Structures are given as C-alpha cells and as structure tokens.
Amino acid sequence: MAKKSIFSSDFSGMMDIRCSFHSLIALLVTALIVGAVYLTTESGYLVKEDDLVLNMKKKRNNSNDSKCDLFSGKWVYDNESYPLFNATALLEKLRNKRLVFVGDSLNRGQWVSMVCLLDKVIPPGLKYMHNNGSSLITFKAKEYNARIEFYWAPLMVESNSDDPTNHRLPDRIVRAQAIEKHARHWTDADFLVFNTYLWWRRPQMKVLWGSFNSSDGIYKNVEMLRSYEMALKTWSDWLEIHINRTKTQLFFMTMSPTHERAEEWGSSKGGNCYNETEVILEEGYRGRGSDPKMMQIVEETINKLESRGLNVQMINITQLSEYRKEGHPSIYRKQWEPLTEEQISNPLGYADCIHWCLPGVPDVWNELLFNGEALLEKIRGKKLMFVGDSLGRNQWESMVCLVESTISPSSKSLIMQQKQSTLFLEYNATIEFHWSPFLIESNHDNPFQHGHSNDRILRIEAIEKHARHWTEADILVFDSYTWWLEPNVTLLWGSFGSSDAIYRNIRMRLRPYEMALRTWSDWLEFNLNRTKTKLFFMSMSPIHSRFNGRAFLEKIRGKKVVYVGDSLNRNQWQSMLCLIQSTHLPLSSKKSLISKGNFYIFQAIDYNATIAFYWSPLLVESNCDDMASHRVDDRVVRIKAIEKHARHWTDADILVFDSFLWWLEPTITILWGSFGSSDAIYKKTTMNMRRYEIALNTWSNWLEINVNRTKTKLYFMSLSPMHCRPPSVRRGEILGLEQQHCYNQTEPIFKEGYWGCPSNRGMMNIAESRLDKLQKKGLKVQYLNITQLSGYRKDAHPSIYRKFNHQISEDRLKDPESYSDCIHWCLPGVPDVWNQILYAYIMNPEKYY
C-alpha cells in the first residue's frame, strides 16, 4: 500500500523524522539462521517449498562460478520477528569510519533509510545532521565518530544536473570523461555505495568533451547505452587509480525498478502504481522499466575491475524490488509546486511510481549491505551445515546468496558432492548442505537421483551413514517433513541387498516418523559435542494456496457468498473485497457496491458473483440489529428467533458466520415473545455461556432444517482476540502476558502459546460442540480457528487511527488508551490471513471441507 514518504528536501530537519522502523517485509527464511547465529536467538520458522531458486554451477579450482542473485524476490512478511538488521552492531562497524551513498534520489532514499535504521538506537544529544546546501549531506553519530553521508551525483560523472536542488533541466548534458569534481568528495570514504541508472533513461544523451564554461567544448548526441558505458569506464578508472584497496569497501546497487505501466502486470492499460495495495505475484516478473543491457554493462565493468584486483560488490536489488508495485509513494509524494485542479482530477498523472516509501523496500536493500559479512565473521573457522530435503537445500542456497554478496569470487568455492559445500576461503568458513530427506538411511539418499517414487524404503534404525558427515559441524540445521507425507512406507531391518533383511509395509505415517526421530535424537545424545555444536530443527513447511482473485471469482461464478455476523465479520468481508480487487479486478471492470437494509452487497458483474455482508451481531434477533444505530444501553436478545435474519441468507452458496464479541456484555436481557408485545417476557441474565449456547442452538436448528446440503458450504469463524486492558485492571499495574493493550504496540507477542484473557475458551468449546452435533446429523460446518494465530498480533489493530463517528473530547485525547480500537484489525492485515485460510477451503473443498 502506498504510504506517505517520510523524507523531504529539508534535510537539516532530518532529525525530526520519527524513524520508528516497523517494516512488514523480510528477506528470506534465512532470517532465522542469521538471527540464531548472529543475534543468538533460538526460533523456528516456516518456509515454503519451492523448486530450486538458484542454478548453482560447479566451480573447481578458481574458475568463474555462476552469479547468484541476492534474492529472487520471494518475500516473507513480518520481519520484526526475525530481524536481520542490528543497528548497534553496524554502528560499531562504522566506528571512526565514513559510509557514503553516491548517486541519485533513489540512492538518497536508501541513505535516508539507513539513517532511520541507525537513528533509533542513538540518543538525541549524540547525533546531528549537516547540510549546507552543497551536494554532500552528513549524518553523524557522535559517540561512534561515525558519518553516514549522501553525495548527489545522479549520473556519477559531471553533468548539468549536479545541483542538488535545481537539476530538472530539459536538455541533459554529461561530461562522460570527467568525474574528479565529484570524486574528490568521496574517494577517502571507508564504505562507498554507488548507483546510477534512472537519469540515463532516454534514447540519447548529449555528451560534452571540454568544460561547461569553455567556448570550444564539443557536444555530441550519443546513444544512451554507449554513453552509459563511457561514464562507467570513467568511474571505474578513477576507482582503480585512487581507491585505497586495503581500506575502502565498494558496493554498486543495481537498477531500482519502476511501476509506471499497469498493463505490464495485468492491470488496465494506462494505469500505474496508483491505488496498488498488493505485491505482484507472478514469479520472475520483470517490467520493461528495468533494462538488462544496462545491468550487463555494470556487470562487465565490475568484472574488469575485479580482474585488475579491485572488488566492487554488486548488490542485486532489482528482482526482489520488481514485485513491489505497492511500495511507492504514489500520490503521497512531496509536491514541489502546488497541483492544478486538472492534475488533482487525474491522480495517475502525478503518482510517484519511481521512488519508495519508508519504511519500505530500501530498508531491505540496506539489510543486504552488511549482514553477510557479519555472519561470516561469526562463523570464521567454523562449519555451518543444513541437513535434510529440498527445503533445507532451498534454505542453504538462500544463506549462500546472503553471504556471498560481500566477498569476491576468488575468495570462495563451490563443491557439489553428497554434501554441497560452499567454502569462504578468507574466513575459513564452510556452509554445507547434506542431502538426507528422512534423516535416517533410505533408498532416496542419492542427492541427484532420488526420484519421487512411491516405493520408499527406510532403514528406520540406521543413521550413521549420514551422521558421520555432519557430526563434527559447529552449527547444524535439520529439517525432515515433506518426504514423510507418503501414506505408505516400507521399513527395513537389516541392510539393503541382504538376503536376511526384513521388510514391513507400514501405513501408520506418524509412528515411522516418531521412530526415525528417536534414532536421530539418540545419535545426537551420544555423539554430539555439547560444548561446541549448536542445533536447530526447522518446523514443517506448509503448502499454501496463494490468493488468486481471478481464480476465486471463477470459483464463485454465478454464486453468492455471504458473511453473517458483527463488525469483525464485516472487517473480514472488507478484506476479501480488497484481496479480490488488488489481485484481479481492474478499474474498468463492471462491479457494484450497494447498501440495502442489513446488507452490504458487492457484485462482480462480469462473473455474476455476489460477495455480501449481513449485519447480525448476535446471529439471533436483538435490539442491536440496526446496522447504523445498534449502540444501546440495555442489550435485549430474542434468543429463540432467527428467521428475521435467516430468510436473507439461507439461499447463499457459501455462508461465513461469526458471533462472539457482542455476547461478552456482563448482563443481557433475554426476550421470549416479540418486541413491543404486551405479553412478552424479559429476563436479565448474567449466564453468558448458557445464553450463548441457546442462541447457537437456535442457529444450528435453522441450518439443519432449512439449508440446502448439496448446495451451501458453511463456515464458522472462531473468536477474534482483543488486546485491550480489562476494566478491572487499573492503570499503572504491571500486566503479565495474559493481557496487553494495543496502543503504541509495534511488535507481535513472542511468547509461544500466548492466550489473552478475552479469548474465551468456554465459548469456543460451545461453538465446537454445536458444530460437532450438526456434523453427526449430516450437516458439515467447517470451523476456522483463527484465534491463536491472531492472538499474537497486538500490533495490528487500528488503535487511535480508527474512524470516529463523533468528536473526541479534550479529556479523552489526553488518554489515548481510552479511545484506542484494540478489537478490529487494520487492512491490509490479519483478516487477510483469515481469508487466505477460507480461500484454501473454498478452492479445494475435496481436500479440506
């Protein structure tokens, strides 16, 4: 989603920026191991099985190995749980040193990102920003005597666009063979991060031989690629002659992609990043804004420098950034001049689809800069080994990519045997993968010819063939899960090929897995050096259905989906509409959204598909049934009456129910009879469990009698947890993990198994029991348990950023907790995950339903 950019032209005010880095993105699942080894955390993580990301080629002696992109762009969300970036460690690395970003506004964006990432750990009095209007802007961490600077040189060489503020000129001119005006300001830096790409994007460049003030200068229009090549040659020549090779580390950022043509990712022609809220899901997507020929020139230039003994590490951020069409400032960019009414009426015309929001994509670029080297330093003289199946190999490849970015090709080698090993010579560090999909011995142990036949034979008590190869490692990362999913395996006692071996076909999947892990754990117990080796086991990798709006609409073509319940179910309904809109429906598609009675109805007209929300917070009839005016002091429920609501949704093809929050009121009045009837009976009750049970019984009875079992699929959402302080807890009391308030929360809860006090297990048990009884009567209602996974997300509520229907008083404004919304959820956010789960059930009913 486009967010307002935090940087502006007034860099002297940079210290006022709140650099509260709460990025939702991560690199890859290697974050776990980096975190475990480098940050000494011990956490599990779920990875997704894919085919090999990398095409690793053999490298023997010192021949050139294949380049490995610094990631293919498989984004994993929620980086805060496994942070790669350690600001304090980087400041230590920069102590008494100078880091300079040299380039255009995209490199300036990355510099701002780096300043924000570091700023948060530096006390206010120990930093300053200096900008005297020149091309150089300096941020200094006084305690560390560390300078992080940006130098404006958009074309790297000298040009008529070198003024940091007044550089928008119609006729761009470069002195392709002159760089000294710029280079004198950055040559003595300890770390240099270059970029130049965007400003070259025109068919021809006017090249000047001579100086701008000279009357005899020679101007020539030169084809862009050739002029780019000339400029990089000038830059590389300067580096070769002037850089201190024992002091300065050099990095070059590859091209930053743009998202200015929506038709490239399947949206309507004429669109761009405006209104985009989701990443591009097409694997390997590459827009036309990224020029491979320019990238090739950069690679060739850097390779030539390396052959002459100067290493410039290319940080390939292009592919991973290509997917992020939603990561640009869009219309929230800083406008240098007031927009005209005509411009305002056409947001597409002034949306910024080139630069990036912060926090955002440039934070990940900065994570790539220094972490590989830090990890290699941590494993100097050691062996890190991944042991397992193709998922473990996937993770090994990711780790290799992460660390190989920081060292020269001559300092590493790749050997492919039973163990696939990468040796980093300078650090005497080895990162290996050992193929052992079952951990124990099997007939699938050949890493290159293991097939996927159903005839899986396991020596359930034999592990030494594998274990002798990894027992001496310093860090061991195991995984074994996917290969055990075959319903039948054959267990072997004895040796392969032995005449007296005993074979037994087993259908019990869990028992052989348990036996194999027992063999593995026994070996570890007796053979591992406990003072030397650190052990990790990766939890199972789920196989998901990624949300596909087009596929979903095809699935519900000619059908009606209805969410029935309270505002949390409405929250989920809104999420579903956003998911569909963002992944498929273009602006030009035929659709409608109307409000009618208790209904909100969305229709995708081209598919004749309806996705509706029906307001019925207690499922049964109540005095809270008016969708607009439902806040009443005395809640009254007709606990045996549901037909007023049910007649509106019974004929739906897919029904998604929820009802929990509105039952938490301590006292509710139960009504037998009709509202307004003189002989109605009212009874105040505090028995919240019993009244909830009676209401669900009324609901289930209706379903049993009235729902078409061959047509309608039924789902019931478990309770959505809250993160607000109960009234019984006074302010100032120390809260344990049983309850936390969402205000000002920026991280999930990390305690595994956390269960907040509003998450009422008793009510969940009632719902589950009711659904079990329905199933025994032949009616299946799929229970979607989203409670536990949502319980950790105290950071994901709207808090004080909720929509208010009335003015907040002065007194309440002084107490943000009093009006924070810690019940509903931000979008995009947690309800998207609920819908991902629902999507998997709807798309694969034969597998899940």
ZAMARGU-4260 file (C-alpha; in steps of 0.2 Angstrom, whole numbers, plus 5000, padded with zeros to 4 digits):
<rodrens>
0) 5000/5000/5000 | 5006/5017/4996 | 5011/5027/5012 | 5017/5044/5014 | 5036/5046/5011
5) 5045/5052/5027 | 5059/5061/5018 | 5058/5079/5011 | 5070/5091/5004 | 5074/5099/5021
10) 5087/5088/5026 | 5093/5099/5040 | 5076/5094/5049 | 5080/5076/5046 | 5082/5073/5065
15) 5064/5077/5067 | 5059/5062/5057 | 5052/5048/5068 | 5062/5033/5062 | 5052/5020/5070
20) 5056/5006/5059 | 5042/4994/5059 | 5044/4986/5042 | 5032/4972/5037 | 5044/4964/5025
25) 5059/4952/5027 | 5071/4944/5016 | 5070/4925/5016 | 5069/4911/5029 | 5087/4913/5031
30) 5082/4927/5043 | 5080/4913/5056 | 5098/4906/5055 | 5105/4924/5054 | 5095/4928/5069
35) 5100/4912/5078 | 5119/4913/5074 | 5122/4931/5073 | 5109/4938/5086 | 5109/4922/5096
40) 5091/4919/5096 | 5083/4902/5095 | 5067/4902/5085 | 5058/4891/5072 | 5051/4897/5056
45) 5040/4890/5042 | 5047/4890/5025 | 5038/4887/5009 | 5044/4873/4997 | 5049/4878/4980
50) 5059/4872/4966 | 5077/4877/4967 | 5079/4896/4967 | 5096/4896/4961 | 5105/4887/4947
55) 5121/4883/4956 | 5135/4878/4945 | 5151/4868/4949 | 5166/4878/4952 | 5183/4870/4953
60) 5200/4877/4955 | 5197/4896/4953 | 5185/4896/4938 | 5171/4908/4937 | 5156/4902/4946
65) 5138/4907/4941 | 5132/4923/4949 | 5118/4921/4962 | 5105/4935/4963 | 5104/4942/4981
70) 5087/4936/4981 | 5075/4931/4969 | 5061/4941/4977 | 5052/4928/4987 | 5045/4940/5001
75) 5041/4934/5018 | 5031/4945/5029 | 5034/4951/5047 | 5052/4954/5048 | 5051/4961/5065
80) 5050/4943/5072 | 5067/4938/5064 | 5076/4955/5062 | 5092/4954/5051 | 5097/4972/5054
85) 5107/4975/5070 | 5109/4994/5071 | 5121/4994/5086 | 5132/4981/5078 | 5133/4991/5062
90) 5137/5007/5072 | 5151/4998/5080 | 5157/4993/5062 | 5156/5011/5057 | 5166/5017/5072
95) 5178/5031/5067 | 5173/5027/5049 | 5164/5035/5034 | 5150/5027/5024 | 5145/5037/5009
100) 5130/5034/4997 | 5134/5042/4980 | 5121/5044/4966 | 5103/5050/4963 | 5087/5052/4973
105) 5085/5033/4974 | 5101/5032/4982 | 5096/5046/4993 | 5081/5036/4998 | 5092/5022/5003
110) 5103/5034/5013 | 5088/5041/5022 | 5083/5023/5026 | 5100/5019/5033 | 5099/5035/5044
115) 5082/5029/5051 | 5088/5012/5054 | 5103/5018/5064 | 5095/5034/5072 | 5083/5024/5083
120) 5097/5017/5094 | 5106/5034/5096 | 5101/5046/5110 | 5095/5063/5104 | 5111/5073/5110
125) 5123/5061/5102 | 5119/5064/5083 | 5117/5078/5071 | 5113/5082/5053 | 5123/5094/5042
130) 5118/5101/5026 | 5125/5117/5019 | 5116/5117/5003 | 5130/5108/4994 | 5130/5090/4986
135) 5135/5082/5002 | 5123/5079/5017 | 5131/5072/5033 | 5123/5062/5047 | 5135/5059/5062
140) 5134/5048/5077 | 5145/5057/5089 | 5148/5043/5101 | 5154/5032/5087 | 5163/5046/5077
145) 5153/5038/5063 | 5147/5048/5047 | 5134/5042/5036 | 5133/5053/5021 | 5124/5056/5004
150) 5133/5064/4989 | 5122/5070/4975 | 5129/5064/4958 | 5114/5057/4948 | 5125/5052/4933
155) 5141/5048/4943 | 5151/5059/4931 | 5150/5078/4929 | 5133/5085/4921 | 5122/5100/4921
160) 5111/5091/4933 | 5123/5091/4948 | 5114/5105/4958 | 5106/5095/4972 | 5090/5106/4971
165) 5089/5114/4954 | 5093/5099/4942 | 5077/5097/4932 | 5083/5103/4915 | 5075/5099/4898
170) 5092/5096/4889 | 5103/5084/4899 | 5122/5086/4896 | 5136/5074/4903 | 5154/5076/4904
175) 5156/5057/4902 | 5175/5058/4905 | 5175/5069/4920 | 5172/5063/4937 | 5185/5072/4948
180) 5173/5086/4953 | 5163/5073/4962 | 5176/5060/4967 | 5186/5072/4977 | 5172/5072/4990
185) 5170/5053/4992 | 5186/5045/4987 | 5193/5043/5005 | 5177/5035/5012 | 5178/5018/5021
190) 5162/5012/5013 | 5155/5018/4996 | 5138/5014/4989 | 5135/5019/4971 | 5120/5019/4960
195) 5117/5027/4943 | 5103/5022/4932 | 5087/5032/4932 | 5094/5048/4925 | 5101/5039/4909
200) 5084/5033/4904 | 5082/5042/4887 | 5086/5036/4869 | 5102/5048/4868 | 5112/5058/4879
205) 5121/5074/4875 | 5140/5071/4879 | 5152/5086/4881 | 5170/5085/4878 | 5178/5100/4886
210) 5171/5110/4901 | 5154/5119/4903 | 5162/5136/4903 | 5173/5133/4888 | 5168/5141/4871
215) 5176/5127/4862 | 5168/5112/4870 | 5162/5099/4858 | 5144/5092/4861 | 5138/5076/4853
220) 5122/5066/4854 | 5127/5048/4859 | 5116/5033/4860 | 5112/5030/4878 | 5120/5013/4881
225) 5136/5019/4874 | 5136/5035/4884 | 5132/5025/4900 | 5147/5013/4896 | 5158/5028/4894
230) 5153/5035/4911 | 5155/5019/4920 | 5173/5017/4912 | 5177/5034/4919 | 5171/5029/4936
235) 5180/5013/4936 | 5196/5021/4930 | 5195/5033/4945 | 5192/5019/4957 | 5207/5009/4950
240) 5219/5023/4952 | 5213/5032/4968 | 5204/5020/4980 | 5214/5013/4995 | 5211/4994/4992
245) 5216/4990/5010 | 5203/5002/5017 | 5188/5006/5006 | 5174/4993/5003 | 5164/4997/4987
250) 5146/4992/4983 | 5136/4996/4967 | 5117/4995/4969 | 5108/4988/4953 | 5094/4997/4945
255) 5078/5001/4955 | 5063/4996/4945 | 5048/5007/4942 | 5030/5003/4940 | 5023/5016/4928
260) 5014/5004/4916 | 5000/4994/4924 | 4997/4983/4909 | 5014/4975/4912 | 5007/4966/4927
265) 4990/4963/4920 | 4980/4978/4926 | 4971/4990/4914 | 4981/5000/4901 | 4985/5017/4906
270) 4987/5014/4925 | 5002/5014/4936 | 5006/5011/4954 | 4992/5022/4960 | 4979/5013/4971
275) 4990/4997/4971 | 4990/4988/4988 | 4997/4971/4984 | 5013/4964/4978 | 5015/4956/4960
280) 5013/4938/4962 | 5020/4932/4945 | 5036/4923/4949 | 5051/4930/4939 | 5041/4946/4934
285) 5052/4959/4926 | 5044/4976/4920 | 5050/4985/4905 | 5057/4999/4916 | 5072/4988/4920
290) 5085/4987/4906 | 5095/4971/4906 | 5108/4979/4894 | 5112/4992/4907 | 5114/4979/4920
295) 5126/4969/4909 | 5136/4985/4906 | 5138/4987/4925 | 5142/4968/4927 | 5156/4969/4914
300) 5163/4985/4921 | 5164/4977/4939 | 5171/4961/4932 | 5185/4970/4923 | 5189/4980/4939
305) 5190/4963/4948 | 5202/4956/4936 | 5213/4970/4940 | 5212/4967/4959 | 5198/4979/4964
310) 5182/4971/4971 | 5166/4981/4969 | 5152/4971/4976 | 5136/4972/4966 | 5120/4972/4977
315) 5107/4965/4965 | 5090/4973/4972 | 5081/4973/4955 | 5071/4957/4955 | 5066/4957/4973
320) 5060/4975/4971 | 5051/4972/4954 | 5037/4963/4964 | 5033/4979/4975 | 5022/4989/4964
325) 5013/4994/4980 | 5028/5001/4988 | 5029/5018/4980 | 5023/5035/4987 | 5011/5036/4973
330) 5001/5052/4976 | 5008/5055/4993 | 5025/5061/4986 | 5031/5078/4991 | 5025/5090/4978
335) 5037/5104/4973 | 5024/5115/4966 | 5005/5116/4970 | 4995/5104/4959 | 4982/5112/4947
340) 4964/5106/4948 | 4966/5097/4932 | 4981/5087/4939 | 4971/5083/4955 | 4957/5076/4945
345) 4969/5064/4937 | 4979/5055/4951 | 4988/5044/4939 | 4996/5059/4931 | 5006/5064/4946
350) 5008/5047/4956 | 5027/5044/4960 | 5030/5026/4955 | 5049/5028/4955 | 5054/5031/4972
355) 5050/5021/4988 | 5040/5023/5004 | 5049/5022/5020 | 5049/5011/5030 | 5049/5000/5015
360) 5059/4992/5001 | 5075/5002/5003 | 5076/4996/5021 | 5079/4978/5014 | 5092/4985/5002
365) 5101/4991/5017 | 5099/4974/5026 | 5108/4966/5012 | 5123/4978/5013 | 5132/4972/5029
370) 5124/4956/5036 | 5133/4943/5025 | 5150/4949/5031 | 5144/4950/5049 | 5138/4932/5048
375) 5154/4926/5040 | 5164/4934/5054 | 5153/4925/5066 | 5157/4908/5058 | 5175/4911/5055
380) 5184/4895/5056 | 5168/4885/5058 | 5156/4874/5048 | 5138/4878/5046 | 5128/4863/5039
385) 5110/4861/5033 | 5104/4843/5034 | 5088/4837/5026 | 5077/4838/5010 | 5075/4850/4996
390) 5068/4863/5008 | 5084/4863/5018 | 5093/4864/5002 | 5082/4879/4997 | 5087/4887/5013
395) 5106/4883/5011 | 5105/4892/4994 | 5097/4907/5002 | 5111/4908/5015 | 5124/4906/5002
400) 5117/4920/4992 | 5116/4931/5008 | 5134/4929/5012 | 5142/4928/4995 | 5137/4946/4991
405) 5150/4953/5002 | 5166/4944/4996 | 5175/4942/4979 | 5173/4927/4968 | 5191/4922/4971
410) 5188/4921/4990 | 5175/4907/4988 | 5172/4890/4980 | 5158/4878/4977 | 5159/4859/4978
415) 5145/4848/4974 | 5145/4830/4981 | 5134/4821/4993 | 5137/4837/5003 | 5135/4853/4993
420) 5148/4864/5001 | 5152/4882/4999 | 5169/4887/5006 | 5173/4905/5010 | 5192/4905/5010
425) 5196/4922/5018 | 5186/4917/5033 | 5190/4898/5033 | 5171/4896/5034 | 5161/4882/5027
430) 5142/4882/5023 | 5136/4865/5018 | 5121/4855/5013 | 5119/4837/5016 | 5105/4828/5007
435) 5096/4816/5019 | 5077/4818/5016 | 5072/4806/5030 | 5087/4810/5041 | 5089/4791/5043
440) 5095/4780/5029 | 5083/4776/5014 | 5083/4771/4996 | 5081/4790/4991 | 5098/4795/4998
445) 5106/4799/4981 | 5106/4819/4981 | 5105/4819/4962 | 5095/4803/4958 | 5082/4801/4971
450) 5066/4802/4961 | 5049/4804/4969 | 5043/4786/4968 | 5030/4779/4980 | 5041/4765/4985
455) 5050/4772/4999 | 5061/4761/5010 | 5068/4766/5026 | 5081/4759/5037 | 5072/4766/5052
460) 5086/4762/5065 | 5101/4767/5054 | 5108/4784/5053 | 5127/4783/5054 | 5129/4783/5035
465) 5123/4801/5036 | 5128/4806/5053 | 5147/4803/5051 | 5146/4818/5038 | 5138/4831/5049
470) 5143/4826/5067 | 5158/4837/5068 | 5149/4853/5062 | 5148/4868/5073 | 5131/4873/5068
475) 5118/4860/5062 | 5101/4865/5055 | 5089/4850/5052 | 5073/4848/5043 | 5063/4832/5038
480) 5044/4833/5035 | 5039/4833/5016 | 5045/4816/5012 | 5035/4808/5026 | 5019/4813/5018
485) 5018/4797/5008 | 5004/4786/5015 | 5014/4770/5014 | 5032/4767/5018 | 5042/4751/5019
490) 5053/4749/5034 | 5069/4739/5033 | 5078/4730/5047 | 5095/4724/5040 | 5105/4731/5025
495) 5099/4735/5008 | 5103/4719/4997 | 5105/4707/5012 | 5096/4690/5010 | 5090/4690/5028
500) 5084/4708/5028 | 5066/4710/5035 | 5054/4722/5026 | 5037/4728/5033 | 5025/4739/5024
505) 5018/4752/5036 | 5003/4763/5033 | 5005/4772/5050 | 5014/4788/5045 | 5016/4796/5062
510) 5024/4780/5070 | 5038/4778/5057 | 5042/4797/5059 | 5042/4795/5078 | 5054/4780/5076
515) 5066/4789/5064 | 5067/4805/5076 | 5071/4793/5090 | 5085/4786/5080 | 5091/4804/5076
520) 5090/4810/5094 | 5099/4795/5101 | 5113/4798/5089 | 5114/4817/5094 | 5113/4812/5113
525) 5128/4801/5112 | 5139/4808/5098 | 5137/4827/5098 | 5150/4839/5107 | 5138/4848/5118
530) 5150/4862/5121 | 5154/4865/5103 | 5139/4862/5092 | 5123/4872/5091 | 5107/4863/5085
535) 5092/4869/5076 | 5077/4860/5069 | 5066/4868/5056 | 5047/4866/5059 | 5036/4859/5044
540) 5034/4870/5029 | 5016/4872/5024 | 5010/4871/5006 | 4998/4885/5003 | 4986/4891/4990
545) 4991/4909/4987 | 4976/4920/4985 | 4971/4922/4967 | 4957/4934/4964 | 4953/4928/4946
550) 4953/4910/4951 | 4942/4914/4966 | 4929/4924/4955 | 4929/4909/4943 | 4925/4898/4958
555) 4910/4908/4963 | 4904/4912/4946 | 4885/4913/4947 | 4886/4911/4966 | 4883/4921/4982
560) 4895/4922/4996 | 4888/4930/5012 | 4897/4935/5028 | 4885/4935/5043 | 4889/4942/5059
565) 4896/4958/5068 | 4909/4971/5064 | 4923/4959/5064 | 4915/4949/5051 | 4912/4965/5041
570) 4931/4968/5043 | 4934/4951/5035 | 4922/4954/5021 | 4931/4971/5018 | 4947/4961/5017
575) 4940/4949/5005 | 4934/4963/4993 | 4952/4971/4994 | 4960/4955/4990 | 4950/4952/4975
580) 4951/4970/4969 | 4970/4970/4971 | 4974/4954/4963 | 4962/4954/4949 | 4948/4967/4946
585) 4954/4982/4935 | 4947/4999/4937 | 4937/4996/4921 | 4929/4980/4927 | 4910/4980/4929
590) 4906/4980/4948 | 4894/4987/4960 | 4893/4990/4979 | 4876/4994/4987 | 4869/4996/5005
595) 4852/4988/5007 | 4844/4985/5024 | 4856/4975/5034 | 4866/4971/5019 | 4881/4977/5010
600) 4882/4969/4993 | 4897/4969/4981 | 4894/4962/4964 | 4907/4957/4951 | 4895/4959/4936
605) 4906/4950/4923 | 4906/4934/4934 | 4888/4936/4941 | 4896/4934/4958 | 4890/4942/4974
610) 4900/4944/4990 | 4889/4951/5003 | 4890/4956/5022 | 4874/4954/5033 | 4873/4963/5049
615) 4868/4951/5063 | 4880/4953/5078 | 4871/4940/5089 | 4865/4929/5075 | 4848/4928/5083
620) 4836/4943/5083 | 4840/4958/5095 | 4838/4976/5098 | 4855/4979/5090 | 4850/4974/5073
625) 4850/4991/5065 | 4866/4992/5056 | 4868/5011/5058 | 4860/5013/5076 | 4865/4997/5086
630) 4873/5005/5101 | 4860/5003/5115 | 4862/5003/5134 | 4852/4988/5138 | 4855/4974/5126
635) 4840/4963/5123 | 4840/4946/5113 | 4826/4936/5106 | 4836/4920/5109 | 4824/4908/5100
640) 4821/4919/5085 | 4832/4919/5070 | 4820/4919/5055 | 4820/4938/5053 | 4839/4937/5048
645) 4840/4919/5041 | 4827/4922/5027 | 4840/4934/5019 | 4855/4922/5019 | 4848/4905/5019
650) 4849/4903/5000 | 4868/4908/4999 | 4880/4896/4991 | 4894/4900/5004 | 4890/4906/5022
655) 4903/4913/5034 | 4897/4916/5051 | 4904/4924/5067 | 4896/4929/5083 | 4906/4931/5099
660) 4911/4949/5104 | 4893/4955/5107 | 4890/4941/5119 | 4903/4947/5131 | 4892/4960/5139
665) 4890/4955/5158 | 4871/4957/5158 | 4860/4954/5143 | 4841/4954/5144 | 4833/4938/5136
670) 4816/4941/5127 | 4803/4927/5125 | 4790/4934/5113 | 4790/4949/5101 | 4797/4966/5103
675) 4783/4978/5108 | 4771/4964/5113 | 4762/4967/5129 | 4764/4949/5135 | 4782/4947/5131
680) 4793/4940/5145 | 4810/4949/5148 | 4824/4941/5159 | 4840/4949/5164 | 4854/4936/5164
685) 4872/4935/5168 | 4875/4917/5162 | 4885/4922/5147 | 4889/4904/5142 | 4872/4897/5143
690) 4864/4911/5134 | 4877/4909/5120 | 4873/4891/5119 | 4855/4893/5117 | 4857/4906/5103
695) 4869/4894/5094 | 4856/4880/5096 | 4843/4891/5088 | 4855/4895/5074 | 4860/4877/5071
700) 4842/4871/5071 | 4838/4883/5057 | 4853/4877/5047 | 4848/4859/5050 | 4831/4861/5043
705) 4832/4875/5030 | 4850/4874/5022 | 4852/4865/5005 | 4865/4852/5010 | 4870/4849/4992
710) 4872/4867/4988 | 4878/4878/5003 | 4895/4877/5011 | 4895/4883/5029 | 4910/4891/5039
715) 4911/4897/5056 | 4925/4909/5062 | 4932/4906/5079 | 4933/4921/5091 | 4944/4936/5086
720) 4955/4940/5101 | 4956/4958/5108 | 4971/4967/5115 | 4964/4980/5127 | 4965/4981/5146
725) 4950/4974/5155 | 4941/4987/5166 | 4946/4978/5182 | 4965/4981/5179 | 4970/4999/5185
730) 4982/5010/5175 | 4999/5008/5182 | 4998/4990/5186 | 5010/4978/5179 | 5002/4967/5166
735) 5008/4950/5163 | 5007/4942/5146 | 4989/4937/5150 | 4983/4954/5143 | 4992/4969/5134
740) 4984/4985/5127 | 4987/4988/5109 | 4991/5007/5110 | 5008/5011/5104 | 5012/4992/5101
745) 5023/4989/5086 | 5028/4971/5088 | 5019/4955/5089 | 5019/4945/5106 | 5033/4932/5105
750) 5028/4921/5119 | 5023/4904/5111 | 5006/4899/5116 | 5000/4916/5122 | 4982/4917/5126
755) 4974/4933/5130 | 4960/4934/5143 | 4946/4940/5132 | 4949/4924/5121 | 4936/4914/5130
760) 4939/4895/5128 | 4922/4891/5136 | 4913/4900/5122 | 4924/4892/5109 | 4920/4875/5116
765) 4902/4878/5115 | 4904/4883/5097 | 4914/4867/5093 | 4902/4856/5102 | 4887/4863/5092
770) 4896/4861/5076 | 4900/4843/5081 | 4882/4839/5084 | 4877/4846/5067 | 4890/4835/5058
775) 4883/4820/5067 | 4866/4825/5059 | 4874/4826/5042 | 4877/4844/5041 | 4895/4850/5039
780) 4900/4867/5046 | 4919/4870/5044 | 4926/4878/5060 | 4940/4890/5055 | 4951/4893/5071
785) 4959/4910/5069 | 4961/4913/5087 | 4978/4908/5092 | 4987/4915/5076 | 4978/4931/5079
790) 4982/4932/5097 | 5000/4936/5095 | 4996/4952/5084 | 4994/4966/5097 | 5002/4977/5085
795) 4989/4975/5071 | 4974/4985/5077 | 4969/5002/5072 | 4972/5009/5089 | 4970/5028/5089
800) 4969/5028/5070 | 4952/5021/5070 | 4937/5030/5061 | 4927/5041/5074 | 4909/5044/5072
805) 4909/5059/5084 | 4922/5072/5091 | 4934/5066/5104 | 4934/5076/5120 | 4949/5085/5126
810) 4950/5074/5142 | 4949/5058/5131 | 4963/5065/5120 | 4974/5065/5135 | 4971/5047/5137
815) 4974/5038/5120 | 4971/5021/5128 | 4953/5026/5132 | 4948/5028/5113 | 4960/5016/5105
820) 4952/5002/5095 | 4960/4986/5100 | 4946/4975/5094 | 4946/4977/5075 | 4960/4975/5063
825) 4970/4986/5051 | 4969/4982/5032 | 4979/4975/5024 | 4982/4964/5039 | 4976/4950/5050
830) 4959/4947/5041 | 4968/4944/5025 | 4976/4929/5033 | 4959/4923/5039 | 4953/4925/5021
835) 4968/4916/5014 | 4963/4901/5025 | 4945/4902/5019 | 4951/4903/5001 | 4960/4887/5003
840) 4945/4878/5009 | 4934/4886/4996 | 4946/4882/4982 | 4950/4864/4987 | 4933/4858/4995
845) 4938/4840/4991 | 4954/4841/5001 | 4949/4852/5016 | 4930/4853/5018
</rodrens>
